[in-house]
């Protein structure tokens, strides 16, 4: 039997898992499964007319399985392939034709024409039914295939584990449903930041680089940060964050000692020159710490022709005082207020 799998390239791992499941259940010699992104030699050959390849394989297939996932429902090509397969099935009077397999998509989100045909849910019960239905096709074609209950019990759980993992990885981030009220590029540039940990204080110059309209990456060296009690090895952090409403929400990691990590949540003040919030931190395996984190934008005019590698910051407590004073004024902070020697 030849089976064609219509899928989004983002669901390649599910298509590959389906191939392994069917071969394990029915045997390499009894089934041929074809899908366009197959990396084991069954995909579209280099230089081949991909449109003709897809049409030919759908036409030759005894059965077409359409993987309906949160990613494929917005893919026009999957809808097109499914439409072609439906047309071929009608034109050749194939009884089985097209079987949509639905993974983590609600009924009202299933697009036409798949919402009008008998579909299979991509769960334990649905996959078992699909495999039993394929066995019945063999029997109807005059091949008395033996019972497959043991194979279903052995191989279906692993297939469903792979599907669950792929769907989880491709899910939209939960905060993506909350709009960002400004472009991340508005915060690009140099900032002075300061936070307390226990009775000590840390201060640095943080460089924000927008990586998309919503996302950013932040590093705090050069110059070398100042961390009380850690003069020889101050905390060098990297932060990945996104703009959510008027907030920055993200994660930080200490790249000096990779054991330490945590989260960050900052509110951007109306002037866009200040951010105030908190961080959480890794204190030990069973304890979470945290504290306030304050940020003030550096005035770029005071940084003209300055080599940050040569800058030595003032003490963390001096910098914290300068930040607190500047938070009240809403103005940008001058470099000479936080550096012992500007260059």
N, C-alpha and C positions, 0 to 999 in steps of 0.2 A: 504494500500500500504506500502511496506517495502522499505526504502531508505537507502543505505549505503553511508557514506561520507568518502572518502579517503583523508587524510590530513597529513601534517607534525605535529608532536607534538608541534612545535613552534606556530602552528596556531590553537591550541586547542580552544582558545576563539572564533575564527571564526566558527569552527565546532559547538560549543555550541550555538552560536547565530543563526546559520542556523537551528538547531533543534528547538529553540524557535520560529523562524519565520514560519517554516512549521506547527508546532503544532498550533500556533495562527491562521494561515490562514485556515487550513483544519480540525482542531479539533483533540484532543487527541485520540478519538475513531476511526479516519479514517486513521491515518498515524503512522508508526513506523520508527523512524530514529535512525540508529546505527552508532557509530564511536568508534574507539579503545580507545580514551582517555576520554570518557564520565565519568565524576565524579558523575553522578546522578544514577549510577547503571547499565548503559547500555554499559559500557566499557568491556574490557577483564577481566574476573574473575581471582582472584588470583589463581595461580597454573595451569591455563588453558594453553594448547598448543596454543600459540598465532598465530602461522602460520596456524594451522588448523582452528582456530576461524575466522581468516580473510577470508580464502578461503570459509568456510561454509557460512559466512554472505554475501559475494559477490555473491555466487551461489544462495542464497535464495532471494536476493534483486530484486525488480522489476526495480529499477533504482539505478545507482551509480553516485554520484556527486564527481568530483575530484576537490579539491581546489588548483588551480594553483596560487601560490604567489611567491614573491621574495625568500622566504625561501624554499618552496616545490620544486622549479625547480632544486635545487641542492640536493634533498633528493632521494637516490636510492629506498627507500621503497615506496614512493608515486608513482614513476614511475613503480615499480613492481606491486603494487596494481592496478593501472590503466591498466596495461597490462593484469593482470588476469581477471579483469572485462570485458575488451574488448574481450578476448578469450571466456569467459562465454557467453557474449551476442551473439557472432557469433555462438557458439555451440548450443545455445538454441533458435536461431532465434528470440531473443527479438528485437522488433522494436526500443525501446528507448535506452537500453543498457547503455552507458556511456556518461555523459555530463560534459565536463570540464568547470569550472567557473573560469575565469581569472581575477585576481585582481592585478593591477599595474605591469603587465609584458607585454613588447612589443611583437608584433607578431613574430619577428625574434628570440626571446628568449624562445618561447614556445616549449618544447621538443616534440619529436615524442613519441607516436602516436597521441598526442592531437592536434598537429598542422594540422593534416589531417582530423579531424572530425569537425562537426558543434559545435562550442563552444559558451559559453555565457559570455559576458563581465559583470564583477561584479560592474556594475553601476546601476543607477536608472532604466534605460530602460531595461537593461539586466535582472535584478532580477525580474522585472515585467513580462517580457516574460517567464522566467523560471517558475514562479508560474502559469501563464496561461497555459503553456505547460503541467504542472503536472495536472491541472484541466482537460485538454483534455484527459489525460490518464484515469482518472476516468470515463469520459464520454464514451470513447472507450471500457472500461471494463463493460459497462452497468450500471454505477452509475451516474445518471444525477445530477452532482454537481452544486449547485447554483452559480451565479456570485460572484467573489471574489474581485471586484474592490475596494470596501470599505476597505476590509482587507489589500490589498496591500498599499493603501493610509495610513492606520493606522500603519502598522507594518514594512514595508520595510525601511522607513527612519531611524528608530532606529537600524536596522540591519546594514545599511550602515555606520552609525556613529561608531559602534563597529569595523567594518572592517577597517575604516579609522584610528582609534586609534591604532589597532594592527599593521597595516602596518607601521605606523609612528614610533612606538616603536621599531620595528624590523629592521628598515632601517639602512644601514651601515652609520657610522659617515662620514660626508662630508670630513673630513681631512684624512680619511683612504686611500683615493686614492693617497695621497702624501707619498712617502716612507720615512722611517726614515733611516738616514745615519749611525747610530750607535745604539748599544743596550743600553736601559735605565740603565742597570746595570753598565755601565761605569761611570755614575754620582752618583752612590750610595756612601753614606758616609756623612761627616759633612762639611758644608759650612758656611761662614760668609756672611750675607746679610744685606743690608742697603738701605732704601728708605726715601725720603722726602715726607712730607705731609704738605702742606701750607708752613709755615716758620720753621716748626719743623722737627725732624729727628727721625727715628726708626732704631734699629740695633738688630740682633739676631744671634744665631747659629741654622741653619736649618739642619735637618736630612732628607736626601733623601733615600727612600726605593723603589727599583724597584718592581712593582707588576706583571709585564710582560715584554717581550722584548721591548715593546713600551711605557708602562705606568708606572707611579710612584706616590707615595704619600709622601708628605713633611709636617713635623711639626717643630715648632720652639721653643720647650721647652721640657725638661730642656736644659740649665739653663734658668732662667727667662729672657725674652727679656728686652731691655731698650727702652722706648718710652718717648720722651721729653713731659713733661706736664702730664704724666700718670704714675708716679712712683709707686703709690699704685696698679694700675691695668694696666700693660703694655699690648700691643696687642699680644695675642697668636693666631697664624694663622694656618690653615690647608690648604694645596694645593693639588689638584689633577691635574696632567698634563700628556701630552704625548709628545713623541719625534716626531717632524715633520720636515723632512729635518735635518738641524742642529739647530733647534729651539725647545724650550720648550713652549708649548701652553696649557693653562689650566685655572682653576678657584681657587680662594681663598675665605676663609670664616674666619671671626674673631670669635673664639669660646669663647672669653672672653665676648664679647657683640655680640650676634648672629644677631644683626641688620645689621652689616656691611659685605659686600661681594664685589667681583669684579672679574676681569680677570687678567691674567698675560701672557706676551709674552717676552721670553728671547732668545737671540742669544748666542750659545755656541762658545766661542773663539777657534781658532785652537789648542791651548795648552790643551784644555779641563779643565783648571784650573780656568777659568773665564767665567762668563755669564753676559751679559749686556742687559737691555731691559726696559720695562715699565709695569706699572700696571694701571688698571682703578679701580675706587672705587665708592662706594655708598656715595655720599655727602648728598643728601636728595631725597625725592620722585621725584623731577623733575630736578635733577642736577647730572651729572656724573663728578667725579674728576679723577685725575691720576697724575703720576709722574715717574721719573726714578727709576729703581731698579737694584742694582749692587750686584753681587755674586762673592766670591772668595773661592776656596777650602781650607779647613784647612789641614795642614800637619799632617797626622795621627801619625807620629813619636812623635810629641809634645803632643799628647793626650794619650800616653800609661799610663795605670793605673790611669787615671784621672776620678774622679766621677763628672759628669756634674751637679749633684744636688748641689754640693758645690761651683760651679763656680759663681763668680760675675763679670759680664761684665763691661768694662769701659764705659764711657759716649758714647752715640750714635755718637757725633761729632768726638770723638777720633777714634772710630772704622771706621767711614766713611773715615777719613784721611788715616788710615792704608790700607783700601781697595783700595783707589785711588792710593796710592803708589805701592801697589802690582799689580794692573791692568797694570801698565806700565812695570813691570818686567816680568809678566807672571808666576812667581813662586807661590808656595803654601804658605799660610799665617801661621805663627807660633802662637800657642795659647797664648803665653805670651804677644803678641802685642795687644790683645783685652781683656784680662782678668786681673782684679786687683789682683786676687790670684788664681793661677792655681789649687790649691787643699786645 
